[in-house]
């Protein structure tokens, strides 16, 4: 645990952070521990002791989370789990859902949605040959 409260950290980082992406109508976040991408206190990885994020590297899906037990040890603070690109998309979604189940229930649906987006993006689209028949 840090010596500063989570509310104070959010008050400092909500408007100024290197992870913020400001658009005309919305402010987004590229924080690696932010699953939803929204700049809100509940989904912020900086202002929460329990936070997790999902990234995709070379077709593999990596889930990173903060350890509450080792919060004062930066080298042991991050837990990383990698799921192979050959694993079934349903099994990957189930594994992420079970990971978020006891850790952050409020971000569980968002995490499953993000994993399904990543698995859908790596599958190749079927292309069909155009018909040589003319119109009727």
N, C-alpha and C positions, 0 to 999 in steps of 0.2 A: 504494500500500500504506500502511496505517496503521501507526503506531508500536506498536500494541497487537496481540497475537496474537488469532486468531479464537477460541481456546479461552477466553481471558480474557473476551472480549466475551460469549460464550455463558454463562459462569459468572455474569456480572452480569445478563444479560437473561432468563435462563431462567425465573426465578420472578417477576420484576417488570418489566413492560413495559406501555406504553399500548396495545399491540396484543393483549394476552392477554384471552381470554374464558374465565372459569373456570366450569365446570359441575360438578354433583355427582360425576360419575365420570370426567371427562376435562377436559383443559385444551387449548383451541384457540387459534389465532393468526389475527389479521386483518391481518397484515403484508402490504403490497402486493407484496412480492417473495417471498411464500410461496405456492407453487402448490397444495400439498396441504391447507393450513389446519391442519396438525398442529404442535404446539409441540415440534419435535425439532431437534437441531443440524443435521442434514443438509438440512432444508427451510427453515431460518430464513434470512431475507433480511438480517438484521442481522449475523449471525455468519459469513457466507460472503462471500468476495470475488466468487464467481460465483453469481449468483442471478437468477431471473427470475420474473415474475408475469403472470397473465392476468386482465384485467378486461373488463367489458362496459359500454359507454356508448352509449345511443341505438341499440341493435341492432348496433353495430360492436364487433368484438373487438379489444382492444389488448393487445399483448404488450410488456412492459417488461423490460429486462435491465440488469444492471450491466456497465460496460465495465472490463475489468481494465487496459487500457492507460492510461486516464485516471482511475484510482482516487483520485488526490490532487487532482483538479479537479472539484469538485461540480457545476459547470454542465455539464460534458461527460460526467459519470459515467453518466448514464441514457440508454439507447437505447430508443426507442419505435417499434413497428411497428403499424400499424392495418390490419385486414382488413375490407373492406366487408361489409355485411349482404347484398349481392346476390351475393357470391361463393359458390360451391358449398361445402357443409359438408365434403365430402371433400377439396376443395382446401385449405380453411383448415386442416383437421386435418393434412394432409400438409405444409403450409408450417410449422406449429408443430413437427411432428415433426422436420423437417429442421433447424429452428432449434436445437432442443434436442439434436440428434444429436452435434454436435461440442462443444457447450457444457456441458451437464449430462445425460449419458446416464442417470443414475439417476432423474431426474425426468421422463424422456421420456414414459412411459406415463401418468403422472399429468397431464401437460400436455395430452395428446391427449384424455384423459377429460374434463378440465375444458372444453376447447373444444367437445367434442361435447355436453356438458350445456348450454352457452350457445347453441349452434345449435339444439338441440332445444327450448329454451325459447322461442325467437322464432318457431317455426313454429306456425301456427294448427291447432287440433285440428278434425278433421272431425266435424260433427254430423249425425246421420241422423234423418230424420223418423220418428216412431213409426208403426207399422203400424195401419191402421184395421180390419184384419181381427181378428176375435176369436180366442180360443184354440180350438184344435181339440178 
